[in-house]
Amino acid sequence: MGAPLRSRLQMDKRRAQLIQHGLELFGTRDYGEISIDDIADRANVSKGLLYHYFGGKRAFYVEVVRHAARQLLSATMPDPGLSPALRGLSGVHGYLDFVEENATQYRALVTGGVSTDPELNTILENARMAFVGRIMLDIGLTEPRPVFRVALRGWISGVEAASLQWLNERDLPRETLVALLLLGVRSTLEAAVRLDPDAGVELDAFELPASSTQLSGR
């Protein structure tokens, strides 16, 4: 049993290393610009090994995106002991921490992919809807409410666009971006409540700090 286990662990380690190289490549260049030869050269392995582990370029990219999505969701996992408002604050900080510390990984997740690929779209959309689900639970929604779902899904797209812009330009202080994103989700929720008053959502527990300094504090 020892030898097969060691072999499996070595395979998993090698696979993780290859995915890391993929994150670095796909985070800086478009999918269409990268060949299987580029990936093999970057990882210093044979093309045959890449085909052995992943089956091809597209399958490799799918695993790269899947890994990045899992990492982002893990980095933003809220502390259930916090109030809803503070979970939102912590989640935004966790999101931006991930963006800053894993810039190429984040770019690989949200840009440069194959936009018409159903499997990739499913991975990305599942991650986005996981964020939506977290917020809906924070405001006490345990059943489907389309207005809230659509409104929050739109906010998530805005978070991605703002994060990429901030990452690329760096002309906005982080605390200002935090305040902008949190005030944006508050406005989004207020609009959803007006359009779907029967949802019975009370936003008092989601009341955000008054100043941008408080909003950006940890």
N, C-alpha and C positions, 0 to 999 in steps of 0.2 A: 504493500500500500504506500510505502514511503516514496519510492521512485515515481509512480504516477502522480502523486500529489506535488512533488517538487517540480515535475515536468509541467503540470498545470499552472503552478504559480509562476514559473518562468515564462510560460506562454502569455499569461495575463499581464505580467510585467512588461514583456516585449510589446504586447498589443497597446498597453497604456502609453508606452514611449512613442510608438508610431502615431497614436492619436494626438499626442502633444506636438509632434512635428507638424501634423495636419493643422492644428489650431494656429500655429505660427504662420504657416503658409497661407491658409485661407483667410486669416485675419488681416493680411496685408495685400493680397491680390485677389482678383475676381476668379470665380470658379472656372470660367472658360479659358483663362490664361494659363492655368496650371495643368500639366500633363502628369501621367503616372510616372514618367521618367523624372520629372521635377521632384515628386514626392520621394521616390526611391533615392535620388541624389541627396536630398535634404536629410533623410534618415540614415543614409549610408548603408542601405540594404539593397538587395536585388528586387527587381520587379516581381519575380516569382514569389518572393516572400510576402509582398503586399497582396498579391492575388490569393495566396494561401490563406492569409488572415481575413481578408475583407472581400475578395471576389472581384474587385475593380475599383475604379476611381469614384464612381457614383456611390457605391456602397460604403466606401471609405469615408466620403464626405458626410453621408448620412450618420455614421457613427460619431464623427467629429461634432456635428451639430447636436446630436443626442447627448453627448457628454457635456457640451457647453450648457445646454438647457438644464440638465440635472444640477450642474455646479451652481448656476444662477439661482435656481429654486432653493437649493440648500443654503446658499449664502444669505438669502433673504427670509429664511424661516423665522416667523415671529415668535417671541417669548409669550406663551399663553398667560403668564403672570402679569403682563402689562395691561393697562387700560387700552381700549380700542384706538384712541388717539395716539398714545405712545407706541402702540404696535405699528401704526402707520408711519410715525416718525422713524422708528427703528428700521422698518422695512425699506424706506427710501434711502436711509443712510447705508444699509446693507447693499442695496442695489448699486448705489454710486461707488461704494467701496469696491464692489466686484468690477464695475466699469473701469475704475482707475487701476486696480491691481491686476486686471486680466484684460487689458485693452484689446489685444489681438484675439483673445478668446471671445470677447463680446462682439467684436466686428464679424468674426466668423459665424456667430449665431444669428445676427440680424441683418447682415448684408452679404453680398457676393455669392449667394447661392443660386439654386435653380428654382426660380419662383413658380414654375409650373409643375414642379415635382410634388405629387400628392403626399408622399411619405414625409418629405421635408416640411411641407405646409402643416401636416398633422402634428409633427413634433413641436414646431414653433407655436402653433395655435393652442396645443395642450398646455404649454408653459404659460402662455398669456392668460388662458382661462383659469389656470391655477391661481394666478394673482387675483383675477376677478372673484373667484370663489372665496379666497381669503378675506377680501374686503367685505363681501356680502355677509359672511359669517360674523365679521366684526360689528356689523350694524344690525345683526339679529335676523337676517334672512336665511331661512333654511329650506325654502321652497323656491322654484323658478319664478323670477319676476323679469320678464323680457326688457322692460324699460331700464332697470338697473343693470342688467347684463350688458345690453348694448352700450349704455352710457359709459360704464366702467371699461368695457373693451376699447372704446374710443380713447379713453384717457390713457390706457396702457400703450396704445400706439403713439400718443403724444410723448409719453415718458421715453420711449425708444428713440424717437426723433430728437427730442431735446438732449438726451444723453449722448447721442452720437455727435450732435452739433457742439456740445460742450467739450467732448473729448477731442474733437478735431480742432476747435478754435481756441479754447481755453481763455476766452475773453469775458467770462462771467464768473464771479466768485462762487465757490461751491455753496456757501450758505444762502446765496440768492437763488440758486437753482433749487435747493431743498425747499425754500419757502414757496417758490413758484409752483413746484410739483404738488406740494401739500395743499396750498390754496386752490390749486386746480381740481384736486380730487374732492375737496369740500364743496366747491361750486358745482361740480358734476353731480354729487350726491343731492345737493339742494334742488337742482333742476329735476332730477329723477323723482324726488319726493313730490314736487309740484305736479308732475305728470302722472304719477301713480300714487295718489294719496291713500288708496286702499291697502297699500303694502304695510301700513302701520309702523313705518320706520320712524324712530325718534333719533335725531342726530345729536342730542345733548351729550351722549357719551363719546361722540366723535368730535367734540369741540376742540379746535386746535389752539395752541398758544397764540397770543395776540400779536407778538412782534416777530420779525424775521430772525432776530437774535435767538429768541426762544425756540422758534421753529427749527433752527439749525443746530441747536444744542443737543448734547448726548447725555 
